[in-house]
Amino acid sequence: MTPIRFPATDGFELAGTLYGDAAGARAAVLIAPAMGVPQSYYADFARWLAERGHLVLSFDYRGMGASRPPEHARSLRGFEADIHTWAEQDAAGALAWLRAQAPEAAPLHWVGHSLGGQIFGLLPNRELVARAVTVGSGSGYWRENAPKLRRMVWWMWYVLVPLALPLAGYFPGKRLKKVGDLPRGVMAQWRRWCLSPHYMMGEGGAALRRHYAELGTPMLSLSFTDDEFMSQRNIESLHGFYAGAPKAMKRIAPADVGARRIGHFGFFRLQHQPALWTEVDDWLRPSPLI
């Protein structure tokens, strides 16, 4: 486990953590975080993958976690970034850096949690990825959200965010106890996406829809019946964008794996290693995919 710094494609310095031994790695895995979730949340899962022969990189998007510049430690006012920045520059830079560290023969894989699964199609260097796994990744369209969230999230999109962004200059999620601090551009774009029945395609249009549909990377989707954010419809909507990708869709109930709860964040908790993490390791091994 080694803390590292590496450049995004535009040169912005990002913070990451590298797990495992590059010399002996049979594959490399990039973990792309969910919205507002620091890379440290994935440490147990990354360490476990490394123990099984993977070279693993986790990272923080710019403005988040250890990639938040010191001058913006108190406030993200004036910090410029949107979700395209996180995908096309930060995640793409992480992917390129990891490819350079891994043995030439080692395939490179993507594990995206929530937002991390949504943005895979945006990457300009996505062809580097041999196999992809999405965990709890779905469209964020609010009218398709899980019932509990749907009853509350309208307040966030129609009241809280429109007030907070101009007043604070960013989304002060830590103070509001919602998601976490986010750059203004990220939250504004996410709001636009979540208010559209077509999510990111509402803004990206036919060109972006074609771009996603052309992706052919084999993909495993893991979703959970007790996810408090993503409904089955959200999951299906997002993966419908990846129309050209061979997909295995696995929807898991806690009772299926002897658990009381999994939810939107539970997959990465150490307690679920025996029953759930092996799904990812098995998928990433060189064997028939679907």
Number of C-alpha atoms within 10 A of each C-alpha: 14 10 12 13 16 18 17 25 17 11 11 13 18 25 22 22 18 23 24 22 17 20 10 13 20 20 25 29 27 25 25 30 24 22 19 19 19 19 24 16 14 20 21 14 19 26 17 19 22 24 14 13 18 29 29 30 28 26 29 27 31 26 24 23 20 18 19 20 16 10 9 12 11 9 19 22 18 13 19 14 18 18 21 16 20 22 24 21 22 27 32 23 25 28 26 18 16 22 20 10 14 23 18 10 9 17 21 26 23 26 23 23 26 25 23 24 26 24 20 26 22 20 20 14 15 19 12 17 19 18 21 24 26 26 25 30 29 29 30 28 24 25 17 21 24 19 14 11 16 17 12 11 17 14 11 14 19 12 11 14 20 14 13 17 19 12 12 14 16 24 30 23 15 12 9 12 9 12 13 16 21 26 24 25 21 20 21 19 16 19 20 15 21 21 18 17 16 19 22 24 18 16 13 14 11 10 10 17 19 16 14 22 17 15 19 17 20 19 23 24 23 21 26 23 18 17 21 17 23 28 24 18 14 23 26 15 20 21 23 17 23 24 16 16 19 15 20 15 15 13 14 16 18 14 11 10 14 10 12 11 17 24 18 21 17 14 23 20 16 15 13 18 15 10 13 18 18 14 15 18 14 11 19 23 13 10 8 6 15 10
